[in-house]
């Protein structure tokens, strides 16, 4: 870990990493042990999540922990910003849609399509516990990549947006002149 982080910032980073690793490993008890007594989780694009300890636990149990992603998932951190009360984690997540992913694509059967999406997680921290998670991603990009949205005449891209985040030399989209 970078040495420019303070001890309290390092503790927040370690807490978030413990939380995410527990989610990925299917460990509901450890996931919840990283949370405060009254947390909330809000997936902004599809309004899924939970409020309060029981609501978050129920969402995790039924839709996320151990069901996070297919086995080929990779997560590449783009940036990490640590404040005094929250962490902003910007990453690119890549996977093949081979299983139902309730938290991202609720009630959508696996399409077998490759998905690459930029995600931002904002995690609040107080007393070494996560108080909230606000998670943002471009749902139109995900829907286009799995074949549920035709981006042809829309200002929507597929995996190109995530690729540009990882490689700024990827060309920008240009607008066509309208007649």
Secondary structure, DSSP 4 states (H G I P E B T S, - for coil): --TTS-HHHHHHHHHHHHHHHHHHHT-HHHHHHTEEEEEEEEETTTTEEEEHHHHHHHHIIIIITT-SS-TT-EEEEEEEEE-SSEEEEEEEEEEE--S--TTTSTT------EEEEEEEEEEEEETTEEEEEEEEE-HHHHHHHTTSS--TTSS--STHHHHHHH-TTSPPP-PPPP-
